[in-house]
């Protein structure tokens, strides 16, 4: 029997929403320079998915909710991924979903033609980041945690380093040393 199909409905719902985030990000590469497609279709769709993640996370606070887990056959042959949805992961899913909803809605207005990175690529990076953070919150073993953390960490580290360090020489030294320490 397929282990994912036997998973609880809430875990399956969250995994479906995470997959939808990845699909929305991938759709950004279909027309990467079409600002209307990215800003008026994909980012609002990502906001709806984030709202769904927040709603699923909030259901874990109901008194009748029981902890749900699933094992699905991805990863290494003898080491499948384990996911777990409990009140703590639900709390963080609510935080991620509510922040992701607001950011997705308001960031769509900041795209301009011909400035910086293609909006489709930003859409991909942003939605992969959200999906990987959701998987970090659902991880029930260290293996899935590390696999999910890897796409989430570089953007977070890069943002914090640019925010904290003004001197580019200091920033480049820290970026080099932190990338070497993580490898």
Secondary structure by P-SEA (a helix, b strand, c coil): ccccccccaaaaaaaaaaaaaaaaaaaaacccccaaaaaccaaaaaaaaaaaaaaaaaaaacccccccccccccccccbbbbbbbcaaaaaaaaaaaaaaaaaaaaacccccccccccaaaaaaaaaaaaaaaaaaaacccaaaaaaaaccccaaaaaaaaaaccccaaaaaaaaaaaaaaac
